[in-house]
Every structure is written in structure tokens, then in C-alpha cells.
Amino acid sequence: MAELVVNGLTRSFGDVRAVDGIDFTVADGEFLTLLGPSGCGKSTTLAAVAGLDKPDGGRITLGSDVFFDAADGTFVPSERREIGLVFQSYALWPHLTVRQNLEFPLKLRNIKRKDRAQRIEEALGLVEMTAYADRYPHALSGGQQQRVALARTLVYRPGLLLLDEPLSNLDAKLRERARTWLRHLQSHVRVTTVYVTHDQAEALALSDRIAVMNGGKIAQLADPHTIYDRPADAFIADFIGSSNFLCGTVTEADHGTVKVDLDGAAALIAPSARPLTAGTRVRVSVRPEQIEIVEPGTAGPNVFPVTIEERTFLGAYNTLEVKAGENAFRVECRRVPDTDMIHVHIPETAGIVFPETASR
């Protein structure tokens, strides 16, 4: 196992720059997720690391091994990179048993029979599939097939594990359980891992760090808590989880704190990482779960009345669609108020201010 380093990676298809000069490093044993919407460049990046596609520029190394270097023309074919790759499709050989599926890549690598048996038992034990060793793929559930596909990759002990949407074929409940054992497995094996997904919940649950991609670039690279709580721009705030965007104008700015007039409906005080001046049009991002319903007459900053437009029951909580002037936003609550007019409080640390011209 070793550190993966990607420098200045570029890949174009005609006039479209799918990957636009990105840089990132995955530490030895780290779990990094490439997250973003369709067309952002995450799968193209993974294909370049895997050797399934040749980039136009940049450099890719794993430890001391150079996989690709545009400067001197180095390009190591996929089969010589000794990496593990699991796709959305499990691609198990249907005519082979689970044990035989795992044995096949070991035979290709000329591993001795005795060592093959030991490695197969270890890999099946890791994914809790030992009892199914003599079954054929058609006799396994989707989740079990996924575990076999992962075991088949781990059995030859790759230095790098690449996972491309491996849970997308599973139903919601099974996907949630799979996240738990996959994270436990990775932490046990400690293989350097790059995971590709468009599912924010998967990325937050599994990753040591997340690289959010947009338009072929990395918009933010940080740990899950930072990505969720302190998104670098409005696009990330909107893409990760659920965010409200309240539009208004800065009326006061002082030492990293701004006061925003929500077009006459209310005034908000919020921190701003950007230097803003009075008169700047902004959007304030606030998570629905951070907004509190308070009693009428409650005094203090960031407390204002709203009108309930719609109520939605979601089991563990309710969602209220509310309006303050022209600003419509969502509030999460356990108990639905029995009036159409309520007061809400947005904690001063909850809002994140973005200039209205910032990307979303």
C-alpha cells in the first residue's frame, strides 16, 4: 500500500474539458471520495487512475510507481498497475462458484495453490461470505454478490482500491447496511481507497476526506464535517445535504460579521468569510434542521415571523414550507404548529453568506 498522488490531471473530449487540471493526494490507507453530479469529471478521473483511459496531461503516481506522466510519455496499462477496481456492475463469472471467482485472479498472478486457498479464506472472512464459498452468483442476493466482487478484488492484495458507484444497485436499506460494513472493512484492511459516487449520504458516511467536483475541477477537498458545515461555495452548500438560500442585501459589515436585510421581511446577522460591503446582494445558506421555532414575542436577533405554506410528514420529522416576504424556505420540526403564522430563530452561527454572483 502507498500514497496516491495526482498532479495537474487534464482530460478533454472534443471541446469539452472533462477534467481540468486537478490535484489531490490520497494518503496511505486513506478513504477519499470523489463526489459530484453527473458530468463533473469524477468517473473520468477514476478511469485515468485505473489506466482505463489515457489523460491529456498531468502525472499520476502510487508510491514510487509512476502510472502516467505526460511530460515523458509514460503510460502504464491497467493490467500492470496492480490495483483493485470494483464497478457498479459486479461482473462475477456466472459459471464459477464464489471460491472459483476469487481463485481466478490468483491463478492469473501465478499464486501457488496453498497460498491461493489461504488468501481466499481470508478474503471471504473479511466480507463475511465464507459460508457461501460453493454457491454460484445466481444463488446470491445483490448485496452478497457485491461482497464477493469486493473480495475478489481484495484477494490479490492490491496497493490501491478504486470503487465506482459500487452500492448503486442495492435498495435503500441494504445500501445503508453496506455502507457500515464497507467502512469497517476499509478501516480493517487499511488499503488506500478512491471511491466515486453522486450520493452525498454515502460520501459523508464513508470518507476520511471528500473531493467535491464541479465542471471538471475540485471545488472543495476536506473532511466530511467541514464539507457539510463550512462549504466553500454556494454550489457545495446546495449539493451537499439540503440548504435554504435566503436572498437579501448587506446593510452592515464589521470584522467578519454582516447584517443582511431580507428584502424588508427580516434582518439576519451572520458570519462571513468573505469581505463584503454594505449594498452587496447576497444569499444566506441555512440548513433546515438549524432553524428553530420559537414562541411569539421571543426577543433577540434573527427572530422573525413566517407564514406556513405547506406541511409534509416524513415520519421521524416534519417539513414546513414557509415564507418571509419573497423568501421561501424549509424548516424541520418534530411537532407541526396548529397556526399558519409562527416565529423562527436562525442562530447567528448557522448562516453562511455567499455573494449573489457566486456559483450555485
Secondary structure, DSSP 8 states (H G I E B T S, - for coil): ---EEEEEEEEEETTEEEEEEEEEEE-TT-EEEEE-STTSSHHHHHHHHHTSS--SEEEEEETTEEEEETTTTEE--GGGS--EEE-SS----TTS-HHHHHHHHHHHTT--HHHHHHHHHHHHHHTT-GGGTT--GGGS-HHHHHHHHHHHHHTT--SEEEEESTTTTS-HHHHHHHHHHHHHHHHHH--EEEEEES-HHHHHHH-SEEEEEETTEEEEEE-HHHHHHS-SSHHHHHHSS--EEEEEEEEEEETTEEEEE-TTS-EEEEE-SS---TT-EEEEEE-GGG-EEE-TT--STTEEEEEEEEEEE-SS-EEEEEEETTEEEEEEESS--SSSEEEEE--TTT-EEEETTS--
